[in-house]
Amino acid sequence: MAKKKENPPVEEKKTGEAEKAANTAAESEIPESVTLTRDEFKQVKERIDQLEKEKESDVALLQRLQADFDNYRRRNASIAADSLDEGERNLIKALLPVLDNFDRALAAVPEDEKTAWVDGMKLVSKQLYETLYKAGLEEIQAEGQFDPELHDAVMQEENEDKESGEIIDVFQKGYKVKNRIIRHSMVKVAK
């Protein structure tokens, strides 16, 4: 069986209208002017001053609460963005060994060997690099002078062609994601 929609009782509407009529009648009963004694005036003035102070205090409290809430919202947005960036960096860092293995596998293929399998591996490697570059991956340049902030020197070697502190060879590429280093370049440096 379907239920009938019940209309609000008519009495409720009358009650609301009755209240309005009562308020209007009460306002018409207030005299135009009132005479107060000095003490009564002083009490009313003190009450008004007290209410104004309470109002100012409440407004100040509400402003502080609003500022605290705005700070909370900004802080949470910042934390969420940092968490997302950290998650991206962790994922990319986990994929770096895959990139290294692609580079090693493709470096081991003889230059004159052209097969569909080798071409497919090159395409997959290229696609993986492009996807990670779009996500913010940058290769750290490992040429010129050694920089301890970017490079990790694992060997030193005498080399007449290079100046002291200059990078001779790169053992493992280093990477940054959105200007944060996720892996330093492992290099050989001239003595």
N, CA, C and O of each residue as an XYZ file, in Angstrom:
764
protein
N       0.823     -1.194      0.000
C       0.000      0.000      0.000
C       0.862      1.251      0.000
O       1.851      1.338      0.728
N       0.486      2.195     -0.805
C       1.237      3.446     -0.843
C       0.779      4.339      0.298
O      -0.410      4.432      0.601
N       1.733      4.981      0.909
C       1.417      5.896      2.004
C       1.027      7.242      1.433
O       1.605      7.718      0.456
N       0.044      7.836      2.057
C      -0.357      9.183      1.655
C       0.585     10.182      2.285
O       1.006     10.023      3.430
N       0.914     11.218      1.526
C       1.725     12.293      2.097
C       0.850     13.077      3.050
O      -0.278     13.458      2.738
N       1.402     13.299      4.204
C       0.646     14.040      5.200
C       0.957     15.516      5.084
O       2.122     15.908      5.016
N      -0.064     16.324      5.063
C       0.122     17.767      5.038
C       0.386     18.237      6.455
O      -0.153     17.678      7.411
N       1.224     19.278      6.596
C       1.461     19.772      7.952
C       0.168     20.265      8.570
O      -0.694     20.811      7.882
N       0.044     20.070      9.861
C      -1.186     20.516     10.533
C      -1.396     22.014     10.357
O      -0.451     22.802     10.379
N      -2.625     22.372     10.188
C      -2.993     23.765      9.985
C      -2.702     24.580     11.230
O      -2.444     25.781     11.141
N      -2.741     23.942     12.385
C      -2.512     24.643     13.643
C      -1.117     25.233     13.710
O      -0.924     26.311     14.272
N      -0.113     24.517     13.126
C       1.266     25.019     13.172
C       1.375     26.343     12.425
O       2.050     27.267     12.879
N       0.712     26.427     11.285
C       0.751     27.678     10.519
C       0.114     28.799     11.325
O       0.611     29.925     11.344
N      -0.972     28.483     11.981
C      -1.654     29.494     12.777
C      -0.774     29.937     13.933
O      -0.765     31.114     14.291
N      -0.021     28.989     14.529
C       0.839     29.326     15.663
C       1.907     30.318     15.219
O       2.151     31.301     15.919
N       2.561     30.084     14.056
C       3.577     30.999     13.550
C       2.999     32.382     13.292
O       3.632     33.390     13.608
N       1.815     32.434     12.726
C       1.164     33.715     12.454
C       0.766     34.394     13.758
O       0.825     35.619     13.864
N       0.364     33.608     14.744
C      -0.040     34.155     16.042
C       1.160     34.785     16.736
O       1.038     35.830     17.375
N       2.351     34.128     16.605
C       3.565     34.681     17.219
C       3.910     36.031     16.591
O       4.271     36.975     17.294
N       3.799     36.117     15.265
C       4.089     37.383     14.583
C       3.144     38.476     15.058
O       3.554     39.611     15.298
N       1.893     38.120     15.187
C       0.898     39.101     15.639
C       1.186     39.535     17.073
O       1.034     40.708     17.414
N       1.603     38.584     17.912
C       1.914     38.899     19.309
C       3.131     39.811     19.381
O       3.154     40.748     20.179
N       4.170     39.543     18.536
C       5.362     40.389     18.524
C       5.019     41.798     18.079
O       5.518     42.771     18.646
N       4.185     41.912     17.086
C       3.777     43.234     16.608
C       3.015     43.984     17.691
O       3.209     45.186     17.876
N       2.149     43.275     18.402
C       1.379     43.893     19.486
C       2.301     44.319     20.618
O       2.117     45.387     21.203
N       3.314     43.472     20.937
C       4.241     43.797     22.019
C       5.046     45.047     21.658
O       5.310     45.886     22.519
N       5.436     45.170     20.381
C       6.201     46.351     19.975
C       5.376     47.616     20.073
O       5.901     48.679     20.402
N       4.111     47.512     19.796
C       3.270     48.710     19.868
C       3.026     49.127     21.314
O       2.644     50.270     21.566
N       3.237     48.224     22.268
C       3.046     48.540     23.673
C       4.251     49.252     24.280
O       4.137     49.828     25.361
N       5.426     49.224     23.595
C       6.611     49.883     24.130
C       6.429     51.386     23.956
O       6.141     51.870     22.861
N       6.606     52.123     25.070
C       6.415     53.584     24.980
C       7.532     54.249     24.179
O       8.624     53.693     24.068
N       7.276     55.413     23.626
C       8.235     56.171     22.831
C       9.434     56.589     23.672
O      10.564     56.552     23.185
N       9.220     56.973     24.887
C      10.323     57.374     25.754
C      10.126     56.765     27.140
O       9.012     56.483     27.581
N      11.280     56.579     27.807
C      11.266     55.971     29.134
C      12.105     56.858     30.044
O      13.156     57.352     29.635
N      11.659     57.057     31.240
C      12.409     57.845     32.200
C      13.059     56.888     33.190
O      12.397     56.044     33.794
N      14.404     57.045     33.343
C      15.149     56.188     34.258
C      15.805     57.047     35.331
O      16.143     58.211     35.115
N      15.970     56.435     36.479
C      16.728     57.133     37.516
C      18.193     57.026     37.153
O      18.570     56.266     36.261
N      19.015     57.791     37.850
C      20.460     57.770     37.580
C      21.026     56.360     37.796
O      21.830     55.882     36.995
N      20.598     55.691     38.892
C      21.102     54.333     39.168
C      20.649     53.339     38.092
O      21.426     52.494     37.647
N      19.379     53.452     37.682
C      18.878     52.556     36.631
C      19.635     52.801     35.325
O      20.003     51.848     34.637
N      19.865     54.043     34.984
C      20.607     54.371     33.766
C      22.022     53.810     33.835
O      22.545     53.275     32.858
N      22.638     53.945     35.033
C      23.999     53.443     35.229
C      24.026     51.920     35.053
O      24.940     51.391     34.421
N      23.038     51.213     35.603
C      22.963     49.759     35.463
C      22.785     49.355     33.985
O      23.443     48.435     33.501
N      21.909     50.040     33.303
C      21.669     49.734     31.883
C      22.938     50.007     31.080
O      23.305     49.210     30.217
N      23.603     51.113     31.350
C      24.849     51.463     30.642
C      25.924     50.408     30.901
O      26.623     49.991     29.978
N      26.057     49.967     32.188
C      27.041     48.931     32.520
C      26.718     47.630     31.787
O      27.622     46.947     31.306
N      25.436     47.287     31.699
C      25.029     46.058     31.002
C      25.356     46.159     29.514
O      25.835     45.201     28.907
N      25.096     47.314     28.944
C      25.415     47.529     27.517
C      26.921     47.424     27.295
O      27.359     46.782     26.340
N      27.717     48.044     28.162
C      29.179     47.965     28.057
C      29.659     46.519     28.181
O      30.538     46.081     27.439
N      29.072     45.785     29.125
C      29.443     44.382     29.326
C      29.110     43.563     28.070
O      29.922     42.751     27.626
N      27.923     43.777     27.502
C      27.527     43.047     26.299
C      28.435     43.387     25.110
O      28.761     42.516     24.304
N      28.842     44.670     25.009
C      29.750     45.061     23.922
C      31.117     44.391     24.079
O      31.717     43.956     23.096
N      31.606     44.311     25.321
C      32.884     43.624     25.563
C      32.772     42.141     25.223
O      33.674     41.570     24.609
N      31.656     41.515     25.625
C      31.447     40.103     25.297
C      31.395     39.905     23.786
O      31.959     38.952     23.248
N      30.707     40.824     23.115
C      30.601     40.735     21.658
C      31.986     40.848     21.022
O      32.333     40.058     20.145
N      32.780     41.832     21.464
C      34.133     42.009     20.926
C      34.991     40.777     21.204
O      35.762     40.339     20.351
N      34.846     40.229     22.405
C      35.588     39.017     22.763
C      35.168     37.847     21.870
O      36.015     37.097     21.387
N      33.863     37.695     21.652
C      33.363     36.613     20.795
C      33.825     36.795     19.349
O      34.194     35.823     18.689
N      33.806     38.026     18.857
C      34.262     38.297     17.488
C      35.750     37.964     17.360
O      36.172     37.360     16.373
N      36.543     38.360     18.359
C      37.982     38.059     18.332
C      38.212     36.546     18.362
O      39.075     36.029     17.653
N      37.429     35.839     19.192
C      37.545     34.380     19.255
C      37.186     33.756     17.914
O      37.890     32.864     17.441
N      36.125     34.203     17.309
C      35.719     33.678     16.003
C      36.779     33.964     14.937
O      37.038     33.116     14.083
N      37.385     35.134     14.978
C      38.445     35.454     14.012
C      39.649     34.537     14.209
O      40.242     34.068     13.238
N      40.009     34.281     15.474
C      41.126     33.359     15.745
C      40.793     31.956     15.263
O      41.631     31.287     14.659
N      39.562     31.507     15.532
C      39.146     30.182     15.080
C      39.171     30.080     13.552
O      39.589     29.066     12.994
N      38.721     31.136     12.894
C      38.730     31.147     11.428
C      40.169     31.100     10.915
O      40.466     30.372      9.967
N      41.054     31.865     11.528
C      42.468     31.859     11.119
C      43.091     30.485     11.381
O      43.844     29.972     10.553
N      42.771     29.895     12.540
C      43.286     28.553     12.837
C      42.794     27.537     11.817
O      43.556     26.683     11.363
N      41.526     27.631     11.460
C      40.971     26.702     10.474
C      41.613     26.898      9.104
O      41.910     25.924      8.413
N      41.826     28.150      8.710
C      42.495     28.424      7.433
C      43.914     27.851      7.429
O      44.353     27.260      6.443
N      44.623     28.034      8.546
C      45.977     27.469      8.661
C      45.934     25.942      8.596
O      46.769     25.321      7.938
N      44.969     25.348      9.272
C      44.803     23.897      9.261
C      44.551     23.403      7.835
O      45.147     22.417      7.402
N      43.679     24.082      7.119
C      43.357     23.686      5.748
C      44.589     23.804      4.856
O      44.861     22.906      4.060
N      45.336     24.901      4.981
C      46.563     25.076      4.172
C      47.601     24.022      4.525
O      48.252     23.458      3.645
N      47.751     23.759      5.826
C      48.718     22.762      6.268
C      48.356     21.379      5.725
O      49.234     20.659      5.250
N      47.095     21.002      5.786
C      46.665     19.713      5.265
C      46.847     19.622      3.761
O      47.236     18.572      3.250
N      46.574     20.702      3.045
C      46.787     20.702      1.594
C      48.267     20.520      1.294
O      48.635     19.791      0.373
N      49.110     21.182      2.072
C      50.556     21.051      1.888
C      51.023     19.633      2.193
O      51.842     19.076      1.462
N      50.508     19.051      3.264
C      50.880     17.684      3.640
C      50.423     16.704      2.562
O      51.152     15.776      2.211
N      49.225     16.910      2.044
C      48.724     16.018      0.997
C      49.592     16.111     -0.255
O      49.913     15.092     -0.867
N      49.970     17.325     -0.634
C      50.825     17.504     -1.817
C      52.200     16.873     -1.582
O      52.742     16.215     -2.470
N      52.761     17.072     -0.390
C      54.062     16.470     -0.067
C      53.975     14.944     -0.078
O      54.890     14.269     -0.550
N      52.883     14.410      0.438
C      52.705     12.953      0.450
C      52.613     12.406     -0.959
O      53.181     11.357     -1.262
N      51.903     13.107     -1.814
C      51.793     12.681     -3.213
C      53.162     12.710     -3.883
O      53.540     11.764     -4.575
N      53.901     13.795     -3.678
C      55.249     13.895     -4.254
C      56.156     12.790     -3.727
O      56.923     12.200     -4.488
N      56.074     12.506     -2.430
C      56.904     11.456     -1.837
C      56.544     10.093     -2.418
O      57.426      9.273     -2.674
N      55.264      9.851     -2.625
C      54.823      8.596     -3.227
C      55.351      8.445     -4.651
O      55.798      7.368     -5.045
N      55.296      9.537     -5.419
C      55.839      9.510     -6.786
C      57.331      9.225     -6.761
O      57.824      8.410     -7.541
N      58.051      9.895     -5.866
C      59.505      9.674     -5.774
C      59.817      8.221     -5.404
O      60.728      7.618     -5.971
N      59.064      7.664     -4.458
C      59.299      6.281     -4.045
C      59.030      5.302     -5.188
O      59.780      4.344     -5.375
N      57.969      5.540     -5.946
C      57.660      4.670     -7.077
C      58.759      4.754     -8.135
O      59.223      3.732     -8.640
N      59.166      5.961     -8.462
C      60.216      6.132     -9.471
C      61.519      5.514     -8.978
O      62.231      4.868     -9.746
N      61.831      5.708     -7.709
C      63.057      5.114     -7.149
C      63.017      3.596     -7.250
O      64.042      2.968     -7.518
N      61.854      3.001     -7.040
C      61.713      1.547     -7.141
C      61.888      1.070     -8.585
O      62.287     -0.071     -8.815
N      61.589      1.940     -9.560
C      61.723      1.564    -10.972
C      63.128      1.796    -11.533
O      63.423      1.351    -12.642
N      63.994      2.479    -10.791
C      65.345      2.752    -11.304
C      66.136      1.482    -11.628
O      66.824      1.461    -12.648
N      66.075      0.420    -10.815
C      66.786     -0.804    -11.203
C      66.291     -1.378    -12.538
O      67.067     -1.979    -13.281
N      65.001     -1.192    -12.838
C      64.469     -1.651    -14.125
C      65.119     -0.862    -15.257
O      65.511     -1.435    -16.273
N      65.235      0.467    -15.078
C      65.908      1.291    -16.090
C      67.361      0.848    -16.271
O      67.849      0.729    -17.395
N      68.047      0.604    -15.147
C      69.443      0.158    -15.211
C      69.563     -1.151    -15.979
O      70.472     -1.316    -16.793
N      68.646     -2.083    -15.722
C      68.700     -3.377    -16.399
C      68.403     -3.252    -17.896
O      69.001     -3.958    -18.709
N      67.490     -2.365    -18.256
C      67.262     -2.108    -19.684
C      68.538     -1.561    -20.322
O      68.938     -2.005    -21.398
N      69.173     -0.597    -19.658
C      70.408     -0.014    -20.206
C      71.490     -1.078    -20.367
O      72.167     -1.125    -21.394
N      71.655     -1.937    -19.351
C      72.675     -2.999    -19.432
C      72.356     -3.986    -20.552
O      73.238     -4.369    -21.321
N      71.096     -4.392    -20.639
C      70.705     -5.364    -21.663
C      70.920     -4.791    -23.064
O      71.429     -5.478    -23.949
N      70.534     -3.543    -23.256
C      70.677     -2.933    -24.579
C      72.143     -2.637    -24.901
O      72.540     -2.659    -26.066
N      72.943     -2.361    -23.874
C      74.372     -2.129    -24.107
C      75.083     -3.430    -24.491
O      76.108     -3.391    -25.171
N      74.558     -4.573    -24.068
C      75.179     -5.862    -24.365
C      74.851     -6.373    -25.766
O      75.486     -7.310    -26.250
N      73.866     -5.763    -26.414
C      73.484     -6.195    -27.761
C      74.520     -5.659    -28.758
O      74.820     -4.465    -28.751
N      75.066     -6.528    -29.610
C      76.028     -6.070    -30.618
C      75.386     -5.030    -31.552
O      74.193     -5.103    -31.846
N      76.184     -4.075    -32.007
C      75.703     -2.982    -32.857
C      75.054     -3.491    -34.141
O      74.051     -2.939    -34.595
N      75.628     -4.550    -34.728
C      75.144     -5.011    -36.025
C      73.909     -5.909    -35.918
O      73.326     -6.276    -36.938
N      73.507     -6.264    -34.704
C      72.350     -7.141    -34.545
C      71.068     -6.326    -34.552
O      70.837     -5.490    -33.678
N      70.242     -6.586    -35.555
C      68.948     -5.902    -35.662
C      67.874     -6.968    -35.745
O      67.690     -7.615    -36.776
N      67.181     -7.136    -34.652
C      66.061     -8.080    -34.658
C      64.844     -7.370    -34.101
O      64.948     -6.319    -33.468
N      63.697     -7.959    -34.348
C      62.455     -7.373    -33.843
C      62.474     -7.346    -32.318
O      61.941     -6.424    -31.700
N      63.090     -8.360    -31.716
C      63.152     -8.436    -30.262
C      63.962     -7.273    -29.698
O      63.545     -6.647    -28.723
N      65.114     -6.977    -30.298
C      65.972     -5.879    -29.842
C      65.261     -4.545    -30.056
O      65.295     -3.673    -29.188
N      64.621     -4.390    -31.207
C      63.874     -3.152    -31.475
C      62.729     -2.980    -30.466
O      62.459     -1.869    -30.009
N      62.067     -4.082    -30.126
C      60.985     -4.033    -29.137
C      61.505     -3.624    -27.772
O      60.875     -2.825    -27.080
N      62.648     -4.166    -27.381
C      63.254     -3.801    -26.091
C      63.617     -2.322    -26.067
O      63.425     -1.649    -25.054
N      64.139     -1.816    -27.175
C      64.496     -0.390    -27.248
C      63.251      0.477    -27.119
O      63.275      1.502    -26.438
N      62.169      0.071    -27.767
C      60.927      0.839    -27.689
C      60.348      0.824    -26.266
O      59.884      1.855    -25.777
N      60.372     -0.321    -25.610
C      59.862     -0.410    -24.235
C      60.709      0.460    -23.312
O      60.175      1.177    -22.465
N      62.024      0.397    -23.475
C      62.925      1.219    -22.663
C      62.644      2.704    -22.880
O      62.555      3.478    -21.926
N      62.506      3.087    -24.145
C      62.234      4.496    -24.475
C      60.903      4.946    -23.864
O      60.807      6.043    -23.314
N      59.891      4.103    -23.963
C      58.576      4.445    -23.416
C      58.634      4.584    -21.898
O      58.018      5.495    -21.345
N      59.348      3.715    -21.222
C      59.485      3.793    -19.765
C      60.191      5.082    -19.366
O      59.757      5.773    -18.444
N      61.284      5.407    -20.063
C      61.987      6.660    -19.779
C      61.075      7.866    -19.994
O      61.027      8.761    -19.150
N      60.360      7.900    -21.100
C      59.482      9.041    -21.400
C      58.398      9.205    -20.342
O      58.084     10.321    -19.930
N      57.831      8.084    -19.906
C      56.786      8.140    -18.882
C      57.336      8.694    -17.572
O      56.695      9.517    -16.919
N      58.524      8.239    -17.196
C      59.123      8.717    -15.946
C      59.577     10.174    -16.058
O      59.514     10.921    -15.082
N      60.033     10.577    -17.241
C      60.417     11.983    -17.427
C      59.191     12.885    -17.299
O      59.283     13.979    -16.743
N      58.053     12.438    -17.806
C      56.817     13.215    -17.665
C      56.411     13.338    -16.192
O      55.806     14.333    -15.793
N      56.747     12.321    -15.386
C      56.424     12.346    -13.951
C      57.426     13.177    -13.152
O      57.283     13.311    -11.937
N      58.441     13.739    -13.821
C      59.379     14.635    -13.141
C      60.786     14.095    -12.992
O      61.617     14.743    -12.355
N      61.088     12.935    -13.553
C      62.428     12.359    -13.455
C      63.412     13.166    -14.306
O      63.126     13.506    -15.454
N      64.572     13.464    -13.722
C      65.655     14.142    -14.442
C      66.946     13.393    -14.169
O      67.221     12.993    -13.038
N      67.737     13.209    -15.223
C      69.030     12.568    -15.044
C      70.028     13.603    -14.545
O      70.062     14.733    -15.032
N      70.838     13.207    -13.572
C      71.880     14.097    -13.062
C      73.071     14.010    -14.009
O      73.574     12.922    -14.292
N      73.509     15.144    -14.487
C      74.654     15.168    -15.396
C      75.917     14.781    -14.632
O      76.187     15.297    -13.547
N      76.671     13.879    -15.210
C      77.892     13.395    -14.556
C      79.081     13.673    -15.469
O      79.816     12.764    -15.853
N      79.252     14.936    -15.802
C      80.384     15.363    -16.634
C      81.064     16.524    -15.933
O      80.436     17.254    -15.167
N      82.333     16.686    -16.196
C      83.059     17.814    -15.615
C      83.519     17.523    -14.204
O      83.949     16.411    -13.897
N      83.426     18.521    -13.352
C      83.927     18.424    -11.974
C      83.001     17.601    -11.085
O      81.780     17.625    -11.240
N      83.597     16.886    -10.168
C      82.879     16.106     -9.173
C      82.161     17.059     -8.207
O      82.754     18.024     -7.723
N      80.902     16.782     -7.935
C      80.107     17.561     -6.987
C      79.549     16.583     -5.950
O      78.695     15.759     -6.279
N      80.020     16.665     -4.703
C      79.561     15.704     -3.684
C      78.057     15.763     -3.411
O      77.494     14.818     -2.858
N      77.407     16.854     -3.791
C      75.961     16.949     -3.601
C      75.205     16.128     -4.642
O      74.070     15.713     -4.407
N      75.844     15.891     -5.804
C      75.182     15.183     -6.899
C      75.786     13.818     -7.197
O      75.103     12.921     -7.691
N      77.068     13.669     -6.893
C      77.795     12.463     -7.282
C      78.323     11.714     -6.066
O      78.568     12.291     -5.007
N      78.487     10.419     -6.254
C      79.067      9.559     -5.227
C      80.322      8.935     -5.832
O      80.225      8.065     -6.697
N      81.501      9.374     -5.384
C      82.767      8.876     -5.932
C      83.069      7.530     -5.292
O      83.262      7.433     -4.080
N      83.108      6.481     -6.132
C      83.392      5.145     -5.617
C      84.817      4.701     -5.964
O      85.316      3.713     -5.425
N      85.467      5.445     -6.871
C      86.846      5.131     -7.243
C      87.584      6.409     -7.604
O      86.988      7.396     -8.034
N      88.925      6.361     -7.415
C      89.795      7.432     -7.882
C      90.883      6.787     -8.732
O      91.297      5.652     -8.494
N      91.327      7.536     -9.720
C      92.318      6.981    -10.624
C      93.203      8.106    -11.142
O      92.733      9.216    -11.393
N      94.472      7.811    -11.297
C      95.391      8.761    -11.926
C      95.023      8.846    -13.397
O      94.843      7.827    -14.063
N      94.914     10.072    -13.900
C      94.587     10.249    -15.311
C      95.222     11.545    -15.765
O      94.905     12.617    -15.249
N      96.130     11.444    -16.743
C      96.853     12.626    -17.222
C      95.976     13.520    -18.079
O      96.240     14.716    -18.196
N      94.943     12.958    -18.677
C      94.067     13.737    -19.553
C      93.043     14.566    -18.771
O      92.470     15.512    -19.311
N      92.817     14.219    -17.523
C      91.797     14.905    -16.713
C      92.447     15.617    -15.539
O      93.488     15.198    -15.034
N      91.806     16.710    -15.113
C      92.276     17.443    -13.937
C      91.819     16.715    -12.673
O      90.910     15.886    -12.716
N      92.454     17.033    -11.564
C      92.085     16.437    -10.292
C      90.635     16.814     -9.950
O      90.250     17.981    -10.037
N      89.847     15.819     -9.563
C      88.445     16.061     -9.199
C      87.492     16.001    -10.370
O      86.290     16.195    -10.194
N      87.997     15.737    -11.559
C      87.136     15.658    -12.735
C      86.614     14.227    -12.888
O      87.326     13.267    -12.592
N      85.389     14.093    -13.343
C      84.759     12.785    -13.491
C      85.333     12.089    -14.722
O      85.379     12.659    -15.812
N      85.774     10.839    -14.523
C      86.339     10.052    -15.614
C      85.281      9.127    -16.212
O      85.149      9.036    -17.433
N      84.524      8.436    -15.343
C      83.571      7.438    -15.817
C      82.350      7.419    -14.903
O      82.434      7.774    -13.727
N      81.209      6.997    -15.462
C      79.963      6.887    -14.698
C      79.603      5.402    -14.606
O      79.424      4.736    -15.625
N      79.499      4.890    -13.376
C      79.122      3.499    -13.175
C      77.609      3.321    -13.102
O      77.063      2.318    -13.562
N      76.949      4.306    -12.520
C      75.497      4.238    -12.388
C      74.947      5.659    -12.481
O      75.432      6.570    -11.810
N      73.931      5.834    -13.319
C      73.323      7.157    -13.495
C      72.623      7.584    -12.202
O      72.084      6.765    -11.457
N      72.653      8.887    -11.970
C      71.924      9.458    -10.840
C      70.700     10.187    -11.352
O      70.660     10.626    -12.502
N      69.689     10.314    -10.480
C      68.431     10.938    -10.902
C      67.876     11.852     -9.817
O      68.129     11.683     -8.624
N      67.101     12.837    -10.296
C      66.344     13.736     -9.423
C      64.884     13.637     -9.842
O      64.569     13.349    -10.996
N      64.007     13.879     -8.889
C      62.582     14.013     -9.189
C      62.131     15.326     -8.574
O      62.173     15.505     -7.357
N      61.704     16.231     -9.422
C      61.247     17.556     -8.980
C      62.281     18.201     -8.054
O      61.964     18.653     -6.954
N      63.520     18.229     -8.532
C      64.662     18.864     -7.852
C      65.047     18.220     -6.524
O      65.755     18.844     -5.734
N      64.609     17.000     -6.255
C      65.066     16.253     -5.075
C      65.798     15.017     -5.560
O      65.266     14.241     -6.354
N      66.995     14.842     -5.090
C      67.814     13.721     -5.526
C      67.250     12.428     -4.951
O      67.025     12.306     -3.747
N      67.026     11.456     -5.854
C      66.568     10.147     -5.377
C      67.692      9.111     -5.476
O      67.644      8.067     -4.825
N      68.712      9.415     -6.306
C      69.889      8.556     -6.358
C      71.056      9.365     -6.915
O      70.938      9.998     -7.965
N      72.189      9.339     -6.202
C      73.395     10.033     -6.664
C      74.045      9.227     -7.785
O      73.911      8.004     -7.840
N      74.748      9.919     -8.673
C      75.512      9.242     -9.724
C      76.742      8.593     -9.097
O      77.451      9.230     -8.318
N      76.999      7.328     -9.432
C      78.217      6.660     -8.960
C      79.270      6.857    -10.032
O      79.092      6.439    -11.175
N      80.396      7.512     -9.649
C      81.384      7.904    -10.635
C      82.802      7.536    -10.202
O      83.083      7.257     -9.036
N      83.678      7.551    -11.210
C      85.133      7.409    -10.986
C      85.717      8.803    -11.203
O      85.386      9.480    -12.176
N      86.588      9.224    -10.289
C      87.106     10.588    -10.307
C      88.640     10.546    -10.483
O      89.317      9.643     -9.990
N      89.157     11.553    -11.202
C      90.604     11.672    -11.386
C      91.239     12.204    -10.108
O      90.691     13.073     -9.429
N      92.451     11.638     -9.792
C      93.198     12.097     -8.625
C      93.903     13.400     -8.924
O      94.587     13.945     -8.057
